[in-house]
Amino acid sequence: MTDEAADQRIASHGFVLDTLARSDDGELKKLAETLLPGIGAVEVVTSRTGLVMLPCVDTVLNTAFHLGEVLVAEAHIRLGGHGNLDGYGAVTGRDLEQAMAMAVVDGALAAGIQTDAILRFVEDQAARQAEEDTLRLRKVEATRVKMETF
């Protein structure tokens, strides 16, 4: 992997966080465990569960509204030995360990620790998630009712 390619993927921080949030929790936790020795001291800024509003858009009127609330686990850490860089993780559900693992991976990526391994993990998880999404959309399409045929 070239440094330029790695820089392009790191530049898409939102893509990385989206992928990590949907990653297999066991694999994410294993990756975080391998990163901890290189990170050093970590200050836990936030580790909590809570409810967040789920935004949605009415496609007819094109107006935003809140569909309901979603339970999330959130973690925010600061890597003291690396220029006080931050790591952040938020996942649906109440698994604080998964959110903390996501924050560790995010912080390690910001600090440049095992970047290649992290980006490989993100790429693998993104590919798995794309396959799952395609399968889910195929199942939805199979049940679609075409009103024109009635």
N, C-alpha and C positions, 0 to 999 in steps of 0.2 A: 504494500500500500504506500502510495507516495504521500509526502507531507501535504501537498496541494489538495489531494483527494480528502485527506483527513480534515484539513481546514474547512473544506466545503461542508462536510457533514457536521462538524462542530458548530459551524455558523448557524445551522438550523437547530437551535436549542429547543424550540417548540416541538419539532419532530422527535428529537431525542426524548424529551419528557413525556410526550404522548405515547411513544413506544414503550418506555420504561413503565409507565402507569398500567399498561395492558400486558406486560410481560408475565411469564410464568413465575409465580411468587417463589417457588422453591429454587429455581435457577437464578433469580434475581438475588435472593438471599445468599446463595453460594458465591456468586460473583462479588457481592459486597464483603463477604468474609475474606476473600483473597486480597481485597484492596486495603483493608484496615491496617495491616502492618506498614504499608507505605505512606499512609496518611498521618499517623501519629496522633497527637492530642486532638480531640474533637469536643467542642462545646455544643451541647444540645440547647438550642434557642427555643424551639417549640416541638412538642410531641403531644398531640391531642387528637381526639375525634370530635366531630361536630356535623351539623347539618348545613348544606349549602343549597341555594335555590337553583333549580334546573331550568335554564332559559330555553325558550322554544319560540318559533316564529309561525304565526298564522299565515298560511300560504295564500289565502284568499285576500285578506286585508293587508298582508305584509306588515303586520304589527307584532312586536315582541311581547311575550307574556311569560310568566313562570308556571311551568307545568306542575311543579311540586318540589319537594325537598329530597335530597340524596344524602345518605350517611357517608362521610369520608374520614379517612385517617390521614393526618398531616404531620410532616416532620420537617424541621428546618435546623440545619447544623452549621457551625462555623469551624473551619479548619484553621486553628491557631498557628500552626507551624508553617503555613503556606500563604502568608500575607493576608490572613483573615478572609479567605475566600469562603463563599457560602455554598451549601448544597440544599436542595429542596426536593421533597417528595410528597405527593398526595395521591391516594388511591381510593376507589370506592370500597365501602365496607369499613370494618373496624380493626383491620390488621395493622397495628402500629409498627410491628417488625418489618412488614413489607414497605411501609412508607419510609421508615428509617433506612432500609436497604437502598431504596431509590435515592434518598438524600445523600447517602454515602457514595453511590455511583456518580451522581450528579456533581458532587463536590470533588471527587477524584478526577473526573473529566475536566472540570474547571482548573484544577491544579496541574493537569498534564500527567497524571499518574496512570500508567498502563493504558494509555489512550487507545492503542491498537486493539487490545483485548476488549475494551469497553465498546468500541465502535463495531467490532465483529459481533459481539453479543447483540447490540442494537440492530444490526443488519439481519442477523438470524431471527430475532424476535419479530422484526417488521415483516419478514418473508412469511413466517408462520401466521402472523395476524392477517396478512393479506389473503392467504389461503383460507383461513377460517371465515373471513368476510365474504369471499367469493362463494364458498359453500353455503353460507347463511343466505346470501342474496339469491342463489339458485333455488333454495328451499322456499323462499318467499315468492319468487316468480312462479314456481310450480302451483301455488295456491291462489294466484291472482285471478280475479274474476273480471272478464271483459264484458262490460255492460252492453257493448254494441251487439253482442251475439245473442242477447235475450230477445 
